[in-house]
Structure formats: C-alpha cells, structure tokens
C-alpha cells in the first residue's frame, strides 16, 4: 500500500513538472520579496552600518529597544496606531452597515449602480489625490472651510495643518470617506443574498422594520461583520502610511496625533537615518502584529469555527 | 425589509443617499472647478464650487510644459503595463498549481503563500534588500518589482475560483484524450477563468496606477517620476516646480493654487472617467474575494 502510494506521487510529480515550472517565478519572488527580508529582522539587535551590511553589522543586544522604549515616541506611536484603528473599526462598521441597509432598500438597478459607483470613487482614488482634495478644504489662506464657511460667519480662519486638536476627528472622517465604499459593497452583497421570504414571513407576523432589521438583517450579517472585524483586528498594529503621512502633509506641528508605527519607521529610515530605532520599531510591529493575527484567529475559532482563517 | 410603502422611511432613504452622493463627490467637484478658476480669484476668495472668475492659467502653464505630464504618464503607463502583465501571470500560474488537489507538496506551497499574509520583515529590511542588494534604485524596476505580488490574498481568491468553477472531470477527460498539463491549463482552464482573470488584472493594474510608495522609497530621479509621485512632490514641496523649470522664466509666476487642482484633476481623470465602465468587474472581484475559499 505504502509503496504504491509512493509510486503514485512520483508519477504525479512527473506529470506536474510543467506546472511546477510555471509556479516557479511566483514562488521565487515570494521567497525573495517576502521571506528574505525576514532575515533582516536581526537589524533590531544590531548597529547598522551600510558598509558592513545586515549580516556584518555589530551586535548591540537590546540597545535599540532601550532607546526606543525610553523615548516618549514608543508609547505615542503604539497608542496612536491602536487607537486610530479601533476608532476606524467602530465608525467604519456602523456607518457601512447603515448605508448598506439603506442601499438594499433602493429600488431600480440604475440607481443602485449609480450609488455603488459613487462610493467606489473615494475608495479607488489614490491617497495622494485625497491629500489634494483635503487641502482644498483645509488650506489656511485659500481653503474652502476658512474662506467659505468660517470667515463669512465672522469667525477667524483656523490654520488646520498646525492645530493638532482637530486631527483625530479629521483622520477618522477621511478614513470613513475613503474606505467605507469597500465595506458597504461587501455588506450590501450579503444583505442581497438573504432570502426575501424571511422578511415577508416576519411582516405577516407583524414584525416592525426595526425588528426585521434586528433579527433578520443583522443576524445574517453577523458572519461578515465578524470576519471583517477580525481581519481588521489582525491588522491593528499596522496603519495606512499614506493616511497618516500624506494626508496631514507631513506637518511637524501635527506629529503627536499623526505619528504611527509605520510613519515612525519610515521617518527613522528615510529622513533621520536612525536605522537602529527604526528597525527596533519595525521588529516590534512584526512580532506584536503577528501575535494579534494569531489572537484574532483564536477568537474566531472560539466564536464561530467555520469563519476562522486557519 | 417589508413594511408600509408610503411614509417617512422612503423619504429618509432618499435623503441619506443624496447626502452620501454629495459627500463623496463634492471634493472632486471643487477640485475640478478650482482647476478652471483664475489664480487671482482663488487667492482672493479661496477654493470654491463655483469660481468667482474662470481662467485657464493652470492648464496654460501645463500646456507650455507638456513634457512634465507626458513623461510622468509614460512612466506610470509603462510600470503599470509591465507590472500588471507579469504580476497577473505569476498569480495565475501559482494559483492554478495550488488548485490542483493532487499536486505533490501542495500544502507546503500553500503555506508559503499564506504565511506572507500573517508575517513580514517590515520596511527596513525590505528597503535595504531592494536598494543595496538588488540595486533597483532609480530604475523603472523600482516601480515594478517590489509590488509584483503585493497581495497573496488575490492568489488565494483565484485558487478558490479555479477549484469551484473548473470540475476535475473536465481535466480528467482531457488527460484521457492525451492532453498534457500545459494544454489543459491554456486551452481549458484559462478560457473558463476569464472573468476572474479580468477582475484580478484590473485590481493589480489599479494598484500600480495609484502607487506612489515605491517612487517615494526608491526613486529620486525626477525623470522617473510617475504621475502619483509627481503629485506627491508638488504637494509636499511648493518649490519643486520652480526648481525644475526647463525653460527658465523666473519672471512668470506659477499659478500655484489652481495648478495644484489642475494636476490633481489630470492625475485622477482616467480613473474618474473609466470607473463607471469597470465598476461591475471590480465589485464582482470584491465579492468573490469575500467568499471564503
């Protein structure tokens, strides 16, 4: 039995040689682009010198981490990254479900197509263009909000890019504007797949719209909500670099409320030349981020096993 | 949901939807209208939906320096074309192999793909690898290679499409008729999989079209600036245009404010015009992806 199985797999192997050859470029690419840099995680424990390279640089133990965690930046970037992500998950989920439920009530294929296209515009446009669009509203001298709203009402214009207190709200709003389209369409397609018979039966039994929403729509959406939320929780240690770097136009005055792990790593690497701290923060992100993915998956397994990722 | 046909609810839906359309599109409208406003009216009255005074200072400026946009559009088009074709075929072949249930070492290969979604080495080692070991800085490859298979998720989506839409019986029948594996792939599987290939291809192409990160990391030579990177540089560095003036005319002032909006308009125009035509495929790809494989 064992022998015939072995033989079978070797004939299968021979049969699939052309397929392996076709798969090769992609596998090699992933090994280089995604796996090779993992060896560079050791930089977090080294003093990087370009001349000596990743492998030749001197080991310095935990020094990079000591510097990182004794600076106020470590707390700041960790709290910002997690805090914004939580705000994005909560506002995004509620808003997307709200819009998707209303959209599912819209009659007429044309209007549905129109609305779908409209919510996709912000989603598909590049974050650089988003930074331009926001700038049209917030620019100090020429921005729409200062010139058309505040000044005509007799208020003084606000220099938005130098006023950190507004940015948590601005970033939550921009994120909602930019990324809701995706979730709206996913939730909408789930709602559309609900059997209409449930609603008719419920209406016959005298269920109100709210009760129909609560017991039919929301219950059917539960697996999608769980999946999307847990995917987001798995990414809670990562942030959208463009949103936190480009949208505030890299303004120094806003750094306390716009600095996340990703912008910190980028600034350390490209602007400050502080490779040590940058790789320590990157290492911290890789490891804790991985722990969050495992945690998220563990929770799904407990809650609803069939939705688990692995 | 089922309820009374008349009453407050339908009105509420329409009100919310109209509001949604306005919120989504208003910034784009301001962008476009400000690009056709005269510079002096923007300086005086600010960005507005209806300009106090129309003017084409910005487009005039761009038309006098055609190479600025032609060059960056060329860079974007070339990197998008190479990246999309290469990335798409690499993904298709990988996904097809992973879809073969009896492929030896399939689970190992599947793990190699899947694990990239869970763990990564991060920016610092990746940057050092591409720039110090492979020397892609300031080459067109900088805009192509680090993004070739940016999303293992797409491979997994494609694999589950192959598995659920191409019955093993067809492949088995072709084998009995003497077709080899390559013929099965190219003449049977790929034609059936056209919809998912088109959708994933579209997603990869958009990824390249919108990409500015690789430019930011690996390109400093302004000859190799893509459209997005050009936009990025001009927004972050107001002096960029006056420093890179080919035909030095220090006397002409740059219509900075309207020019910004004109550049944003020109940069996003292809997507704005084409989205209504391809949104169907994009939505399909999103919803296929959401179905667990």
Interface residues (C-beta under 8 A of the other chain):
Chain A: X9 X12 X13 X15 X16 X18 X19 X20 X22 X23 X25 X26 X27 X29 X30 X31 X32 X33 X34 X35 X36 X37 X38 X39 X40 X41 X43 X50 X53 X54 X99 X102 X103 X105 X106 X111 X113 X114 X115 X116 X117 X118 X119 X120 X121 X122 X124 X125 X126 X127 X128 X129 X131 X132 X133 X134 X135 X136 X137 X139 X141 X142 X143 X144 X146 X147 X148 X177 X182 X185 X186 X189 X199 X200 X202 X203 X208 X209 X212 X213 X216 X217 X224 X227 X241 X242 X246 X249 X250 X262 X265 X266 X269 X270 X275 X278 X279 X282 X283 X285 X286 X289 X290 X293 X294 X307 X310
Chain B: X1 X2 X3 X9 X10 X12 X13 X16 X17 X20 X21 X23 X24 X25 X27 X28 X30 X31 X34 X42 X43 X45 X46 X47 X48 X90 X91 X93 X94 X96 X97 X100 X102 X103 X104 X109 X112 X113 X114 X116 X118 X119 X120 X121 X122 X123 X124 X125 X126 X127 X128 X129 X132 X145 X146 X148 X149 X152 X155 X180 X181 X182 X185 X206 X209 X210 X211 X212 X213 X216 X217 X228 X231 X232 X235 X236 X257 X260 X261 X263 X264 X267 X268 X271 X272 X275 X276 X279 X280 X282 X283 X286 X287 X290 X292
